[in-house]
Structures are given as C-alpha cells and as structure tokens.
C-alpha cells in the first residue's frame, strides 16, 4: 500500500493529495533550498492545510541569518490556507474550510497559563504546525499539518470576503495586541514606536486605537509617510539629533510616556531610555535574539523608575480580538503588503524582507 493510500484510509480528503510537495528548506546558516519533500502524513486529530499564503516574519530572518536552530527545518508561521484532509476525530473542521493557523497553543491550565504568561507554557513551546523535519511552522511549503492541540484550539475560520493574505496577519496582530496591553498604553498618553516596518506600523495603529497620541520614527522617508497615512499623529527621523527635543516639546518637557521598540538594534534601548520620561514604560518587541547583550544606565531604572518590559509571541485569549480587527478591516492590513513571491523565489523574498528598500513592507509567500 502506498503512503498516499495510507493517508486516504485514515482520513477524509477533499482532493488527491500528492506524495511530495515543494518546500523552502533551511539547510544551515544563510542557506534556504527550495526542494521536494514528503507531504506531511496526518494522524488522529490532525488537519492538513494547503497553504495559500504565508508572511515572512523578522524571526524567520534572524533564524536563517544567524543559524540559531539546527537544520533541516521549514520555517513560516504566518499561515493561511484551505483544509484538504482531516484525521480521524478532527471534528471541528470540514474539508474546504478557509483557515489560518497559529503554530503555538498553550495548555491553559499550568502555572504560567493561569498568569496569562502563555508563551512560557511548556506546551506552548512545543510547535504544533509543521511541513516536516523538526516542527517550526512550515508555512514556506505547499502543505502544513496542524497537530491535534492546534487543530482544536489554534485555528481560525476565515470569512469568504477576507483574503488569505489578510488572514496571515492574525498571528502578528495578536502579538502586537499583547505588546500594547503589556506596555499599558492608555488614552491620552504619548507613545513613540521606534521602527515603522510591518510590525511597527501594526503597533502604531493599535496604539492609536487605544487612544494614544502616536509618534512613529523610521529613517526611511517612505515608511514615515506610510505611518502618517495610516493614522500616526507625527513621524520623525531617528537620525535627527533634535528628535528627543521635539518629543519633549510636545509633552511639557517630560518625554514619551511609552516607547515601543520595533527595531532589532542593540542601541535602540539606549535611545528609548533617553526619550522616555521618568516613570515611563519601554517595551522591547524586536529584541528576541538569544545572543544579543544590551547595556543601559542603571539609574534610568533605579533612580528615574523607568520600566523595561518584554513581550514575546501571541496570547491565545486574544485570537478572536485579532481576527475581529482584521475581518472588520478596522486594521487595514492589506496596505502593509508590498511584495508577493512564489515559493520558487523564496531566496529573493528573504533578501528583500531582510534588506528593505523604499517601497517594501510586508513580504508574502504564495506557495
């Protein structure tokens, strides 16, 4: 009996599932090879998804550029597509459903889940979405499978009027909602978002929805213009030595109430502390590099009482909120997509995402 026949015996399928598929396989530091790999075989409770779109995340780029994980792996965790096969017992979904899938889902009952620290849950750290090899998302492939706990609690149905491309933003929007809440952004506060790439723009729009006076900073004039067009109150060039004075002049000499750091630079924290008022909150969003070390003046925390916070990954109890903001188009995420590439052009797509040019923002793969 063939491998495909085995799948058909134990699952429902909406179409003929091939034995192999194309996938962008991480083969080592700075090495991605688009090659043929087996289509994931589903077991009880699992769901097979034909990938329609997958966004490139900065975390994917860091793993590839720096070789933080052992090869081979298939990355890509901002995934949307169509359900094409169901393992026995996977009753929540039906064939043909349009879905997006998270790749991490917490248990909901452990010490960390009880305290809403979902990303520290042991089950959350176990990736439940894969296209093969060691599970790591798998969206940079033609098919991915969701394991039982993800199929049950980590997939979201996409309305017909919402594109697969828009749906890929549910996971990143979720992470940004979590960051805005962690930083305790409140109405009337002055919030600076450092970096106006795709994540910085999402943070900017969410801070604006929270009622803040929002300032975006980015060295690229095109991104400053985009920031203003999407609702920022002010856009500044961080290379301008007068930027801290400009912000203080708008806050009676105090400085920003909140600074959200959406650029993965070591020096960004020093700059954020200099712009933040005493007692302000500085949230590090992009500083998830395991090898990065950051120094800062201790008095900024110990005397000026500035808080340095972190926010990592998504919150399972914000799935519906993130989806609602996108499905209602309250967040115009379509305006963040600048480039689309087929899977065979994966390396060109990664190069653009890692080294953006004036007109580039979110890069999406369409396998």
C-alpha positions in Angstrom: 0.0 0.0 0.0 1.4 3.4 -0.9 1.9 6.2 1.5 -0.9 8.3 -0.1 -3.3 5.3 0.1 -2.5 5.0 3.8 -3.5 8.7 4.3 -6.7 8.1 2.5 -7.6 5.1 4.7 -7.3 7.1 7.9 -8.7 10.5 6.9 -11.1 12.4 4.9 -9.7 14.2 1.9 -11.1 16.8 -0.5 -8.7 16.1 -3.3 -5.9 13.9 -4.4 -3.0 14.6 -2.1 0.4 14.3 -3.7 3.1 12.3 -2.1 5.6 15.1 -2.4 5.5 18.9 -2.4 7.8 21.9 -2.8 9.2 23.5 0.3 11.8 26.1 1.2 14.1 24.0 3.4 16.6 25.7 5.8 19.8 23.7 5.3 22.1 25.8 7.5 23.1 29.4 8.2 22.0 31.6 5.3 21.0 28.6 3.3 17.5 28.0 2.0 16.9 25.4 -0.7 13.6 25.0 -2.5 13.2 21.3 -2.9 10.8 18.3 -3.0 9.9 16.9 0.4 7.2 14.4 1.6 3.7 15.9 2.2 3.1 15.6 6.0 1.1 12.5 6.8 -1.7 13.2 9.2 -2.7 11.1 12.2 -5.7 11.1 14.5 -7.0 14.6 15.4 -4.7 16.3 12.8 -5.6 18.6 9.9 -3.8 19.0 6.6 -3.8 22.5 5.1 -3.0 23.5 1.6 -1.1 26.8 2.1 -2.3 29.8 0.2 -0.2 32.5 1.8 2.5 32.9 4.4 4.1 36.1 5.6 7.8 36.4 6.3 8.5 37.4 9.9 11.6 39.0 11.3 12.1 36.0 13.5 12.3 33.8 10.4 15.0 36.0 9.0 17.0 36.0 12.3 17.0 32.2 12.5 18.2 31.9 8.9 20.8 34.7 9.0 22.3 33.7 12.3 21.8 29.9 12.2 20.1 29.9 15.6 18.4 26.5 15.1 19.7 23.2 13.7 18.8 22.3 10.1 16.9 20.9 8.4 13.7 22.8 9.1 10.9 24.5 7.2 10.0 27.9 8.6 7.0 30.2 8.2 4.3 30.7 10.9 2.0 33.4 9.5 -0.1 30.8 7.6 -3.4 30.7 5.9 -4.9 28.2 3.5 -7.6 25.5 2.9 -8.4 22.3 4.8 -7.8 19.4 2.5 -7.6 16.4 4.8 -8.9 15.5 8.3 -7.5 12.9 10.6 -10.0 10.7 12.4 -11.5 12.6 15.3 -10.7 16.1 13.9 -14.3 17.1 14.0 -14.0 20.9 14.5 -13.3 21.5 10.8 -14.6 20.3 7.5 -13.0 19.9 4.1 -12.7 23.1 2.2 -12.7 25.4 5.2 -10.6 28.5 4.8 -8.4 28.9 7.8 -5.4 30.4 9.4 -3.4 28.5 12.0 -1.2 29.5 14.9 1.8 27.4 15.4 1.9 27.6 19.2 -1.1 26.9 21.6 -0.7 26.8 25.4 -2.3 24.2 27.7 -4.4 26.7 29.5 -4.0 25.2 33.0 -0.4 25.4 34.1 1.3 27.9 36.4 2.2 30.2 33.5 -1.2 30.0 31.7 -3.0 30.9 35.0 -1.0 34.1 35.0 -1.5 34.8 31.2 2.2 34.1 30.5 1.1 31.8 27.7 4.4 31.9 25.8 6.2 30.4 28.9 3.9 27.4 29.0 5.7 24.1 28.2 3.1 23.0 25.7 3.2 26.5 24.0 7.0 26.0 23.4 6.2 22.7 21.6 5.5 23.8 18.0 2.2 22.2 16.7 2.3 23.2 13.0 4.8 21.5 10.6 5.6 20.8 7.0 8.2 18.2 8.0 11.5 17.8 9.8 11.6 19.4 13.3 8.4 21.3 13.6 8.9 25.0 13.1 5.8 26.5 11.4 6.1 25.1 7.9 4.3 27.8 6.0 7.1 28.1 3.4 5.7 24.9 1.8 2.7 23.8 -0.2 1.1 21.8 2.7 1.3 22.0 6.5 -0.3 19.9 9.1 -1.8 21.1 12.4 -1.3 18.8 15.3 -4.3 17.9 17.5 -4.0 20.7 20.1 -3.5 23.3 17.4 -6.3 21.9 15.2 -8.6 22.1 18.3 -7.7 25.4 19.8 -5.3 27.3 17.4 -7.1 27.6 14.1 -9.4 30.4 13.0 -12.0 30.3 10.2 -11.6 33.0 7.5 -14.8 34.6 6.1 -15.2 34.4 2.4 -14.8 38.2 1.9 -11.4 38.2 3.6 -8.4 37.2 1.5 -5.9 34.6 2.6 -3.2 37.3 2.5 -5.2 39.4 5.1 -5.7 36.4 7.3 -1.9 35.8 7.6 -1.8 39.0 9.8 -3.9 37.4 12.6 -0.9 36.0 14.3 1.3 39.1 14.1 -1.6 41.3 15.1 -2.2 39.1 18.1 1.5 39.6 19.2 1.1 43.3 18.8 -2.1 43.4 20.9 -0.3 41.6 23.6 2.5 44.1 23.5 0.2 47.1 23.6 -1.5 45.6 26.7 1.8 44.7 28.3 3.0 48.3 27.9 -0.3 49.5 29.4 -0.9 52.1 26.7 -3.7 54.4 27.8 -5.8 57.1 26.2 -4.1 60.5 26.1 -0.6 59.1 26.5 2.3 60.0 24.1 3.6 56.8 22.6 6.7 56.5 20.4 7.1 53.5 18.2 10.7 53.1 17.1 10.7 51.4 13.6 7.9 51.6 11.1 8.2 48.3 9.3 5.2 46.0 9.2 5.3 45.3 13.0 6.0 48.9 13.9 3.0 50.0 11.8 0.7 47.5 13.4 1.9 48.7 16.9 1.3 52.3 15.7 -2.3 51.6 14.6 -3.1 49.6 17.7 -1.7 52.4 20.0 -3.9 54.8 18.0 -6.9 52.6 18.6 -6.1 52.7 22.3 -6.5 56.5 22.3 -2.8 57.5 22.4 -1.0 60.4 20.7 1.2 58.3 18.5 4.6 59.1 17.1 6.4 56.8 14.6 10.1 57.0 13.9 12.0 55.5 11.0 15.0 56.5 8.9 13.2 55.7 5.6 11.0 58.6 4.4 8.6 56.2 2.6 7.9 54.4 5.9 7.4 57.7 7.7 4.9 58.7 5.0 3.1 55.4 5.3 3.0 55.8 9.1 1.2 59.2 8.7 -1.2 57.8 6.1 -2.3 55.0 8.5 -3.1 57.4 11.3 0.1 58.4 13.2 0.0 61.9 14.7 3.7 62.6 13.9 6.5 60.8 12.1 10.1 61.6 12.9 13.6 60.6 11.5 15.6 59.0 14.3 18.8 60.2 12.7 17.7 63.8 13.6 19.5 64.8 16.8 16.5 67.1 17.6 14.1 64.2 17.8 14.2 63.9 21.7 13.7 67.7 22.0 10.8 67.5 19.6 9.0 64.9 21.7 9.8 66.7 24.9 8.4 70.0 23.4 5.1 68.2 22.9 4.9 66.8 26.4 5.7 69.8 28.6 9.3 68.8 28.7 8.7 65.3 30.1 9.3 62.9 27.2 7.3 59.9 25.9 5.0 58.0 28.3 5.6 54.8 26.4 8.3 53.7 23.9 7.7 50.6 21.9 11.0 49.3 20.3 10.2 47.5 17.0 13.8 47.6 15.6 16.2 44.7 16.4 19.1 47.0 17.3 21.2 46.9 20.5 21.4 50.7 20.7 17.7 51.2 20.4 17.2 50.7 24.2 19.6 53.5 25.0 17.8 55.8 22.6 14.4 54.8 24.0 15.5 55.5 27.6 16.8 58.9 26.6 13.4 59.8 25.0 11.2 58.3 27.8 10.0 60.4 30.7 10.8 59.4 34.3 8.4 56.5 35.2 7.8 55.7 31.6 7.5 52.2 30.1 9.8 50.9 27.4 8.8 47.7 25.7 11.3 45.6 23.8 9.4 43.9 20.9 12.2 43.1 18.5 14.9 42.1 20.9 14.5 38.4 20.8 17.9 37.5 19.6 19.4 34.9 22.1 22.9 36.2 21.5 22.2 39.9 21.9 23.5 41.7 25.0 22.3 45.1 26.0 23.8 47.7 28.4 21.9 50.6 29.8 22.5 53.1 32.6 21.2 51.6 35.9 20.0 54.9 37.2 17.4 55.0 34.4 15.6 52.2 36.2 16.9 52.6 39.7 16.5 56.4 40.0 14.2 57.5 37.2 12.0 54.5 37.7 11.6 53.7 34.0 10.3 50.2 33.4 11.9 47.9 30.8 9.4 45.4 29.6 9.4 42.5 27.2 6.6 40.9 25.1 7.0 37.7 23.1 4.7 35.8 20.8 0.9 35.6 20.9 -1.8 35.3 23.5 -4.4 32.6 22.9 -7.1 34.6 24.6 -6.6 37.4 22.1 -7.2 35.2 19.0 -10.8 36.4 18.5 -9.9 40.1 19.1 -7.0 40.0 16.5 -9.3 38.2 14.0 -12.1 40.7 14.5 -9.8 43.7 13.9 -8.8 42.2 10.6 -12.1 40.8 9.5 -13.8 44.2 10.2 -10.9 45.9 8.4 -10.6 48.2 11.3 -6.9 47.4 10.8 -6.2 47.9 7.1 -3.6 45.2 6.9 -3.8 45.0 3.1 -2.0 48.3 2.9 1.1 46.7 4.6 1.7 44.1 1.9 4.1 45.4 -0.7 5.5 42.3 -2.4 4.3 38.8 -3.2 6.6 36.0 -4.3 6.1 32.4 -5.4 7.8 29.7 -3.3 10.4 29.1 -6.0 11.6 32.7 -5.4 12.0 32.2 -1.7 15.6 33.5 -1.5 14.7 36.7 -3.4 11.8 37.2 -1.0 14.0 36.7 2.1 16.6 39.1 0.7 14.0 41.8 0.3 12.5 41.2 3.7 15.9 41.3 5.4 17.1 44.3 3.5 14.1 46.5 2.8 14.1 49.2 0.1 11.9 52.3 0.0 8.7 50.8 -1.3 8.9 47.5 0.6 7.0 46.5 3.7 5.4 43.1 4.3 6.6 40.3 2.0 4.2 37.4 1.5 4.9 34.0 0.0 2.3 32.3 -2.1 3.3 28.6 -2.4 
